[in-house]
């Protein structure tokens, strides 16, 4: 088969290039295997499929369209014209005028043709519009056949309430004179699966001497089987036989009834009696029995029946085999069904109907056996079996399952060419796949276009689509989706409203989010409150943020320091800040542990640089009988230090110390605060006081003192503090070690200080001796044999290295040998460290080639744009010098430094990974990208189009 062969190549390509598809087809495979497969597909030894993929994808779409077009659909020009008017006219008056202008030869036959054609397009609303219009025409009255047709259409589309409402109105209306009035009631209730109502209408007509005809009796009998009305079934069956209405349909319903009751031996006996009486079997009778036997796992008996009835010639062989395949599938024995079909096809040339193929295909889709699904589709095409609507829907499901959303979308977009109307399963798969593949707007458009055709997503699909719209901040589409759900009496859950509010705040529409929140009577999620509060804080509306904070607490959500302090800081920037501040304090102290609330407000006042207000709250809590805890005192002390009020901080500390409440945490706060205020000598004094009162300073105290002393070039005191820390039996932290190494790169004085202190007997420890050696190597005063490897081992003996440590190593090594620096960079990545912006800055020099020459085009000034220097120039033109660091920080740099000058890495990949970091620069970056798309060089055009799509794919 030539027309569908390309899909094999496309499937292989996509399975390798999409890890989630790989995991679907091979659920037991690990992510490592998926990555290995991807690497294999991109390796130089493997022939590249990237060039052929675009061709094969288009070829696959074309081949399936061609196969779909083989479906023989007789197009009735008149009926098609009526359908176009039904779908185009929104106003009833315009529709009535347009249909009347056609001068239709209105008859029962024409109405049935229009209803049948419209129903195949799953356009229930158009069916109802035409049925209503036809019933209002002066020379036409609906017949039982037209009523039965519209009832069946509505029930199949899950609009049973409309049928019941119509029948109730019909029963109370002006149609009592109609000779077939009671027939329509009985048949209508039977089709709507309301046999009790149908029996009531039947009893009324029998009471007045009327009776049903054969058709109506059989419709009623079948509804009794569906709802297990056993006694009524026997009565109606006797009535049918007494009136001589018994026929082939009666036998099928009886077999269906017996099978449903699991009276299988009785069913087999009934069929044998029919055979002995010479009555031919059409096939459905055997299908019901074989299916029931398979559901009861009596497969051997089912095989015997298939062989016996098939060989007898009383049942069509194709039907007997089809019944067996269907029974095996429903019994869960799909492998046996496939094997049976293969054997019969090879030995007898047996070819299943499209409906039997569909049974197999849908079961295999359920089990994710996608290769076998593809084989069956190919077999159908090779056997010249035209696909029906169910088959075309299965094809869409198949492409969605393998992750080829683009192919599925193209087939869906071309559905009018071959009369494809999606079923619920295909709609669900298409919507979910588009959401997962980044086509959330297309997924919403699918829902929007199918809502009028009796489709609305199930709960899971609806939640997934709504979540995707909120995640992508597609606010307008989300509003329309909410309206569509409310219009169908579907109430979205509170969690969905929370996501919607969150998305509104994320999009900067905080006021709209607040309005939606105000209309809800349910308790909003904590995340929604936090997002709204942060949004109002950012917009300077601290009053609304404070109201939401209070409401959040009333609803039972827990408050935390960052959220409360941000609201308090915002209030203190508004007019009448003092009044707003104490009003919120009063409200929150009513519903929260008072000491915790006072601490919130002291922290907020301290962050707002209002230490007097912080002290006032501290005094107020004591006046109100709330005992301050240690955290309260720390917050007051920190408030003074943050504002540079050193004397007040020392005064407050002395008051607390006079009360005998000094502790390690208060000392730590004071030492660290004085360090940050550049009062290093005072900080050292209190640091030493901690030892005198028997307190051990925290690691943070040591680190800040070492940092400040090194920055002031007071290296002797810094080394003494490190030695004191080691004497306590504690290992040097990465921060302290990095500070010493960084300053050894700046000046050799640090190493000279180490040598001096060692000479006077202050460096007797082995760890410190090793550290002295490392400092000497970094300062250039000592040489190490195998420089980098030895330095790494020595550093690991002194303190645990981190990415900052390796950056220092890279900086030192890049001065002499960039090749070795690149090797070290590779080892850093292998060890699991994440390179940061400084790492890339160290590795990139001005002439490092970041982009291949000619890949990106020129800068705004006309120069080339392929090296680090030119990229900096572009950032400078845009007035955003830090843009270059955002690019470098978000790039996968390991792949860019595998050669001496650095291989080019794709700008689009960097831009796509940059995400939110690029948003502030899009206004100035996008116009330049637009200009580059019209570069005379075709390669530049292609590259820029790809970059443009990477940046604008979600907008």
N, C-alpha and C positions, 0 to 999 in steps of 0.2 A: 504494500500500500504506500503510495507516494505522498498523498495529500496530507496525511497526519504524522508522517515520520518526524518532522522537525521537533515535535513536542518532546521526543525522547531526549534530544540534545538540550532543549530548554529546561526540562525538568532536572537533568543532571546538573546543569549550570546553576540553577537557582538553589538546588539542595546544597550545593557546596558554598554558595555565596550568602546564604541566609541561615544563621545558626539556629534560629527558632524553628525553621522548616526542617532542618536536619534533625532536630530533636523530635519533631512530630513523626517523621518517617522512621527514625531509629530511636524509639523512646528510651532504650537502655544505654545509648551511647553517652559518653561524658562530654563535658565542654571541651576537654583537651582534644578529644577525637575530632570534634567539630572544627576546632582551630587548626588541627593538623590537616584536615581535609581542605580547609580554606587555603592554607599555605601551599598545599600540593597543587591546588588549582591555579595558583599565581606563580608557581616556580618556573624558572626559565626552561627547565627540561620538559615541561608540559606545554603542548601547543596551546596558544592563547585562544580563548573562546570569546573574548570581549568584543572582537570585531564582528563575529558571526552572530552574537546574541541578539543584536538589534534586528538583524535580518530574520532570524528564526522566530523571534517573538512576533513580528509582523506576519510571518508566514503561518504561524500557528493560528493567529486570529483569523486570517484569511481562509485557512483550510476548514476551520470549524464553522465559519460563516457559510462557506460553500456547502458543507454537509447539512447545516440547518436549513438551507434553502431547498434541499431535496424533499423536504416535508411538503406533501401535496395539500395545499390549502386553496380550495376553490373560492376565489374572491368574487362576491356578489357586488357589482358596482352600486346598485341601489341601496343595499344594506350598508355598504361602506360609507356612502354619502350620508345616510341617516346617522351613522355612528359619529362621523365627523361633526355634524351639527350638534349632536348631543354633548360632545366633549368641548365644543367651542363656545356654546351659549351658556352664560351664567344666569341670565334672567329668564324667567318662565315665559314672559310675554314675547321676548325675542325668539325663544325656541319654538313657541307655538306658531308664530308667524312664519318662521323659516320652514318648519315641517309642513304647514298648510300650503306653502308656495310650491311644494313638490307634487301636489295633487296625488297623493299616495293612494293606490288601490287597496285600501285597508281591509284586511281579512285575517282570519285566524292563522293561516299559513304565514303571512308576512310578519305578523306580530311574533310568532314563534321563531322565525328566522332571525329577526332583529335581537330578540332576547338571547338566543343561543350565541349569536356572534358577539354581542356585548359581554356576555358572561365569560366567553373564552379570554377576553381581555381583563377579566377580574374587575370590571368597572360596574360595581353594584349600583352606584348612584345613577349612572346613565340608564341602567335597566329600569329602575324605579321611575325615572323621569319619563321614559317612553311608555311604560305601562300605564302611568297616570294620564299622560296625554291621549293615548289611544282610547282609554275608557271614557274620556270626556267628548269624544267625537260623536256627532249626532247619528251617524249611520252604522255605528259599530257597538256591539256589546261583547264584553269579555266572555269567553267560554270556559268550560271546565279545564280544557287543555291549557289555555293561557294562564289560568289560576294555578294549576299544578306546576307549570313551568316556573312562574315567578316564586312560588313557595319553595321549590327545590333549590333555586338559585340562592335565595336568602338563607335557607337552612345550611347549605354547604358553605356559605360565606360567614357562618356563625352569627347570623342576624335573626335568630329564632324569635326574640321578643317582638320584632316588627311583624312577623307572621301572626303571632298570638294576638297582638294588638289589633291587627287588621281583622282577624276572624271574630274577635269580640265585638268590634264595631259592625262587622258584616252581619252578625247574628242579631244585633239590635236595630239594624237599619231597615231600609225600605225595599229589601230584595225578597220578601217573603213570597211574592207572587212567582218567583222564578222556579220552574219545574225541577231544576237541578240544584236548588238552594241547599238542601240538606246533604246532597252528595259532596258539594264543595266544602261544607263544614267538616264532614267526616274525613275526607281526604286531606284537607288542610291540617286538621289536628293530628292526623296520623303521620303526615310528613314532618310536622314540627315535633314529633316524638312525644305527643301528649295523648296516649291511647285512652286514658280515662275520660277526657273531654270528647274524644272521637266516639267512644261507646255510648256516652250520654246523648250525643247528637243522633247516633244510630237508633237508640231506643225511642227517641222522640219521633223519628220518621216512621219507624215500624208501628208506633202507637196510632199514627194518623193514616196507616195503610200504605205507606210508601216503602220502596225497597231500593237497595243498591244494585248496580250492575256488576259485571264480573271484574272490571278493572278496579272499582272502588273497594270491592270485597278483598281483593288481593293486597291492595295498599294497606288496608286496615289489618289484615292478617300479618303482614310483614312487620308492622309497627308493634303488634302484640308480642312477636318473637323478640324484637329488639329490647323491649322493656320487661320481658319474662312474665307476662300475664298468662299463666298456664291455663287456668280454668276458662278464661274468655277465649283463648286460642282454640281449645277443643270445641267450644260452642260455635264460633265463627267458621271453623273448618267443616263442621257438620252442616251448617247452613249452605256453604259453598257446594258441598257434594250433593245436598238435597236438591239444589236448584240446577244441577248439571253444569256448574261453572268450573268443575275441576279440570285442570289442564297441566301443561308442562310447568308453568309458573307455580302452580300449587305444589307439585312434587319438589321443586327446588326449595320452597319455603318450609315444607315439612322436614326435608333433610337438614336444612339449616337449624330448625327447631330441635330436632333430635340430637344433632351434634353439639348444640349449645348446652343441652342437658346432659351431655356425655353419655348418651345411650347409644354407644357406637355399634354394639352387636345388633341392636334393633334397627339402626340405620342401614347396616349392611344387609339385613334381611329385607328391609323395605326396597332397597335397590335391586336385590335378587328377584323379588316379586315383580317389579316393573319389567325386568329383563324377561322373566318367564311369560309375562302377559304380552310380550312383543312390543312394549313401548320403548322407543329409542331414547337413549340418554344423550343430552346435549353437551354435557361436560361439567357445568357448575355443580351438579349433584355430587359427582366424584371428587371434585375439588374440595368441597366442604368436608367430606369424609376423610380424604387423605390429609388435609390440613389439621383436622381434629386429632387423627391418629398421631401425627408428628408432634403436636402440642402435648400429647400424653406420652411421648417418647416410645411409641409403639411403631418404630420405623420398619421393622421386618414385616409386620402385617401391612403397612402402607405400601411396601415394595411389591408384595404379592398382589394387592389390589390393582396397582398400576399396571403390572404385567398382565393380569387376567382381563381387566377391562380394556386395556390397550390392544391385546392380541385378539379379543373377541370381535372387534370391528364395530361394536355398539357405541363406543366412545371414540371421538377423533384422537388419533395417536398423539398429535401435537398437544392437544389439551390434557391428555393423561400425563405426558411427560412434564408439561408445564406445571400441572398440579403437584407433581412429585418434587420438582425443583422449589416451588414456592413453599411446600410443606417442610422441606429440609431447611430452608432458610429461616422460616419462622420457628423451627425447632432448634435453631442455633447450630446446625451442622452445615456451615457454609462450605467447608472444604469438600465434603461429600457431594454437595450440589454442584460445585465447580467440576469435580471429577466426573460426575454423571453426565453433565452437559458436554464435556470434552469427549468422553467415550462415544456418546450417541451421535455427536457431530461427525467424528471420524468414521464410525462404522455404518451409520444410517443416513448421514447427511442432514441430521436433525438441526433445525434452526429455530430458536425461540422467538416469540413475539417480543415487541419492544416492551410490553408491560412486564414480562418475565425478566428481561434484561434489567429493567429498572429495579425490580425486587432485589436482584443480586447486587447491583451497583450501590443502591442506597445502604444495604447491609454492610458492604465492604467499606463504604465511606464512614459509617458509624464506627468501624473497627480500625480506621486509619490505614487500611491496606491499599495504599494509593497506586502502587504499581499494577495491581490486579484490576483496579478500576480503569486505569488507562488501557490495559489489554482488552477489557470488555468493550470499551468505547471504540477501539481500533477494530475489533471483531465485528461490531455492528456496522461500521462504515464499510468494511470489506465485504460484508454479506449484503450490502445494499439495503439495509433496514433503515428507513428514514426515522429520525428522532421525533418523538412526540414532545409535548410540553414538559412532561416529567423528566425525560432524558436531557433536555436542554437545561433544565434546572439542576440536574445532577452534574452536568459539565461545569456549570458555574460554581457549584459546591466544590468540585474537584480542584479547580484552579485556586479557589480561596484556601483550600486545605494545604496545597503545596506552596502557598505564599505568593502566588503570581497574581497579585491584586490588579496589576495593570491590564493583564489579559482579561480577567473577569470584568473589569470596568468597561473595557472596549466592547465586549460582547453584550453587556447590559445596555450600553449606550446605543447599540445597533439593534435593540430588541424589536423595534417596529418593522425592521426589514423582513423578519421571518416569523412574526406573530408570537414572540416569546412573552409570556406573562409569568412573573416570578411567584413561586409558592413561598410559604412562610419560612421554610428551611433555607432556601436559597437567599432570601432577603436577610435572614439572620446572619448567615455566613458572610455575605457580601458586606454588610454593615460592620460586623466585628473585624473582618480582615482589613477593611479600609481604615478603621480606627487604629488598628495595630500598625498599619503601614504608613501612617501619617496623613491619610486622606480623610480627615474628619469632616471637612466641608462636603466632600463628595458623599460620605456616609449619610450626612444629614439630608442632602438633596435626594438620596434614595428614599428615605423615609417620607420626605415632603411630597415626592411625586407619587407615592403609593398609598398615602393616607386616604385619598378619595376612592381607592379601589379595595376598601375593606381591610386594609392592612395597618397594623400598628405594632411596634416591637413588643416582644415579651419583656418581662421585668428585668431579666439579666441583660438583654440587648439594650433596653432603654437606659439602664444604669450605666452601662459601658459607654454608650454614645454621649450621654449627658456628662459623664466624668471626663471624656476626651474633649468635649467642647469647652468645659470649664478649665481643663488643664491648658488648652491652647488659647484661652481667653477669647473665644468666639462668642461674644456677648449677644449680638443680634440673633444669631442662630439659636443660642440657648433660650432666649426669650420666646422665639417662635415655637421651639420644641415644647416649652412649658404650656404655651397657649394651646397647642395641638393636643397635649395630654389632658388638659382641663376640659377641652371641647369633647373629649371622649369619656368624660367622667372618671378619669384616672388621676388619682391624687398622688403627686410625687412624694416620696418619703422625706422626712425632715433632713436626713443626711444629704439629700440632693440639693435642697435649699441651702444647706450650709456650704456645699461646694460652689453653688451659684453666687452666694454672698462673697465667698473667698475670691472667686474669679472677678467679680465686680471691683472688689478692693484692689486686686492685683492689677487690674486695668486702669486704676486711678479713678474709678467711679464709686468712691466711698459713699457719697450721698445716696446714690441709687441702692447700694447695698444696705444702707441704714433704713431706707424706705421699705425694702423687701423684708428686712428683719422686723420692722414695726408691724407689718401685716400678718406675721406669723404668730400663732398662739402657742406653738410648741416651744420647748426649750432648745435654744440654738446650741450647737456644739462649741466647745471651748475655743477651737481653732478659728471659728467664725468671729467670735468676740475679739480674740487677739488680733486678727487681721483688721477688723473694723477699727479697733482702738488705735493700732499702729498707724492706720491710714489717716485717722483724724488728727493724731499727734503730728504726723508729717505735714498735714495741711494747716497746722496751727490752731485747730479747733479743740482746745483742751477741755472746754465745757462739755461738748458732746462725748468726748473720750471719757471724762469723769463720770458722766451719767451711765455710759455703757459699763464702766468698771464697777459701779455700784450695782447695776442690774445683774452683771455677771456673778457677783458675789451672792446676791439674793437667790439666783437660780441654782446655787450649790456648787459653782465652779471655784477651784482653788486659785488664790492670787499668789503672785510671786514678786520678788524684788525688781527684776528688770522691767516688767510691765507697769507696776505701780510707780516706780521712780520716773519712767518716761512720761507718764500722765502728769505727775506732780511737777516735773520740770517744765512741761508745756503750759500748765496752769500758771506757773510763776513768771511766764513771759507775756501773759495776757494783762489786760486792764483789770483793775480791782483784784490783783493776784492774791493779796493777803486774805481777802474775804472768801474767794473761791477755794483757797488752800484750806482754811479752817472749816469751811462748810463741808468739804469732802471728808476731812478728818472726822468730823462729828458723825457723818452718815456711816462711815465704815466702822467706827468703833462700836456701833450698835449691833453689828452682825459678824464681827470677827474678833478673835482673841486680841484684847486691847494693846498688850505690849507689842505684839507683832505689827499692828497697824501703826503705832507710834514710831516703830523702827523704820517702816516704809517711808514715813514722812520725813524722818530725820535723814535718811539716805537721799531722798529726793532733794531736800533743801541743801544738803552737802554737795550734791552733784551740780546744783544750780548756783554754786558759789555764794550761798547765803548762810554762813555759819551762825550768825546771830539768831536767825529763824530756827535753825537746827537746835541751838541751845534753848530757845524758848519752848520748843516742843518737848525737850528733855525735862524742863522745869514743869511744864504743864502736866505731863504724865504723873509726876510726883504729887502735884496738887490734887489731881483726880484720884489719888489712891492707888496708882499702878506702879509697882516696884520696877525700876529699870533693871535690866539684866546686863550681862557683860557686853553683849552686842550693842546695846544702847550707848554705853560709855565709849566703845570703840568708834561708833558712828560719829559722836560729837567730836572726839579727838581727830578723826579723819577729816571732818568738815573744816576744822580750823587749819589743818595742815594743807588741805587742797587749796584753800584761799590764801596761803602764805602768811597766815596769822600765827607766827611762831610763838610769840609771847603768850597769847591766849591759850595756845595748845599746851605750852609748858605749865601755865597756871592751872589749867584744868587737870593736867596729869598729876600735878603736885597735890591738888585737892583729893583726887581719887587715891593717891598714894597715902595721903594723910589719914584716909578712912580705912587703910589697911586692905584695900581691894586691888592693889597692883598685881598683875599676873603676866605670864609670858606673852599673851596675845596683845596686851596693851603696850608692853615694851616693844614688841615686834612692829606694831603699827607706828609707834613713835620713831623708831630707828629707820624704818623704810620711808616714812614721810619726810623725815629730815634729809635723807639721802636725795629724794626726789626734789626737795627744795634747795639742793646744793649747799646744805649745811653739814658738810661731811665731818667736821671736827666735833660738832655737837652730837652727831649720829654715832661717831666712834666712842664718845664719852658714855652715852647711854648703853651702847653695845657692851662696853667693859663693865658697866654697872650691873648688867644682867648676871655676869659671872659672880660678882660680889654678893648678890642676893640669892645665889644658888639656882639660877635659871639658865638653861641651855638655849642660846639663840637658834632660831629656825634657819633652814637652808636658805630661804629667801633673803634673810639678813646678810648672810655671808656673800651671796651672789651679788646683791646690790652694792655692798661695800667694795667688793673686788672690782666691779664695773666702774664705780665712781672714782676709786683710787687710781685705777689704770688710766681712765680718761684724763685725770689730772697729773699723770706721769709720776705719781707717788708709788713707785714700784716696790720699794722696800716694805711699806706698810701692807701692800696687797699680798706680797709673798708671805709676810708674817701671818696674815689672816688665813691664807691657804694652809700654811704649816699648822696653825692652831686647829684648823678644821680637821686635818689629817691626824693630829695627836689624839683627837677624840675617838679615833677608830672609824671614821666615816670616809667613804671613797669620794674622790673629787667628782663633782657633777660635770655633766657635759657643758653647761653654761660657763662655769668657772674656767674649765680647761680651754674652751673656745676663746674666752676673753684674753687669756694669756697668749694663746697662739696668734690671735689677731694682732695684738700689740707687738709681738715679736717680729711680725712682718713689717710693722711700721717703723720700729726703731730697735737697734741692737742693745739699747740701754737696759732693756728688761733682762737680757741674758747676762749682761755685765753685773746687774744687781744680784742675780742668782749666784754667780761665781763669787761675788763679794760675801754674800751671806753664808755661803758654804765654807768660805775660807775662815770666817769667824765662828764657825761651829753651829750654824743655824739650819743646816741642810743635811742632817745625818740620816734621813730616811730614804730607803731604797726607792720607794715610789717617787719621791721628790727628785731623786737623782735621775731617774728615768725621764721625769718631766723636764728637768734641766737640759738633758740631752736633746729632747724634742724641741725645746725652745731655742737651743743653740743651732739646731739644723734649720729651723724656720727663719731665724735671724741671719743665716748665712755665715755664722761663725764656726760651725762644725760641718763636716761632710760625712754622709752615711754611705756605706758601700753600695748596696742596692737601694737606691734612694727611696722610691715610693713604697715598695713592699716592706722595707725595714721601718719606715716611718709609720705605716699603717699598724704594724705589729706593736711598735713602741707606744703609739697613742692608745691602742686598745688595753695596754697594761696600765696606763695612767687613768683613763676615764672612758666611758662608752661613747664612741663617735656618733654623730648625727649628720644630717645633710649639711649643716653649717660647717662642721669639721671638714667634710669632703670638699666643700666649696673653697675652704682655705687651702687645702692640698692642691686643688685644681688651679687656684690663682697662682700659687707658688710654682707649680709645674709648667703652666702656660707661658711663663716668662722665658723658659729655655727650650721646651720641646713640645709643640702642639700635638705631634703624633702620639706621644706618651700620654698627654692629657686626654686625648680621645679614647685611648685604651682604658684609662682610669674611669672616664665617664661611663664606658660600657660596663665596667665592674660595679660601679655605683648602681646602675639600673638593675643589674643581675642580683645584687644584694637586696633589692626591694625598696631602695630609697627613691622618693619622688623628687625629681629635679624641680627647683623653683626658679623664679625670674633671675636671681643672681647667678645661678648655675649657667643659664643660657647667655647671660651678659658676659660672663668670664670666657665662655667658649667661642663666642662670636666676636671676631675682629672686623675691622671696617671692610676688608676685601673678601670676607667669607661669603661664598655664593649661596644665597638662600633660595633663589629661584633660578631655574634654567634660563639661559639667555634667550629672550624672545618669548618666554612663556607668559609673562604678565603684561607686556607692552611697555609704554613709557610713563614717566611721571607727568605731572601737570606742566612742568617746565620744559618737557620734551626730552629729557634724558632717559637713559635706560633705567630699569627697575628690577634688578636681579640680585643685588648684593645687600648686605646688612647696611651699608652706608646709604644706598639709595632708598631702602625701606625707611630709614630714619628721616631722610629728606621728605618722604611722603607724609610721615607723621608730623613733620615740622610744617609742611604746607597746610595741613588740616588744623594746625594750632593745638594738637593734642600729642605732646611728646611722650606721654606714658602709654600711648597706643602700641608702640613697638614692644613694650614689655608684656602687655596683655597678649599679643600675638605669640610671642616666644614662650610665655608661661603656659599657654594652653596647647602648644604643639606637641606632637610625639617626636621629641628631638632625637631619640635614639637612631631612628632611621635616617636622620639628616646628617649624621656625622660619621659615616662609614667610609669616608675617603679623606684624603689630605685636605682638600679645599671644602669638603662638605657637599653631599649630593643635594639636589633641589628637592624640597618637599612642597606639597600642594598648598597654595594659599587658601583654596576653598576648604580644605580639611581643617586648617587652623580656624578659619572663620566659622565653620559649622560647629567646632568644639567650643568656640569662644562664648556662644550663648548670650546670656544677659550682659556679659562684659562688653560686648560690642554695641549694645543698644544706644548708649549715649553718643556714639560716633556715627550712627547710620546717616544722620542728616547731612553730614559733610562727606561721608565715604561713598554713599550710593551715587551721587551725581558723577563722581569720577569713574565709578564702575560702568555707568551708562555710557560715558564717552569712550571707554576702552572697548566696549562691545562693537564699535564701528571702526575699529582699527583696520587698516588695509591688509594686515597680515591675517590670514585665515586661522592660523594657530592661536593667535592672540584673541581673535573673536571667539573661538570655541572655548578657550580657557576662561574668558570673562563671562560668557553665558553660563558656564558651570558655576563660577563663583557667585554670579548674580542669583542663580537658583538656590544655592546653598544659604545665601543670606535672606532671601525673600520667600522661601518655600512655605512658611507658615502664615504669610500675610496676604 
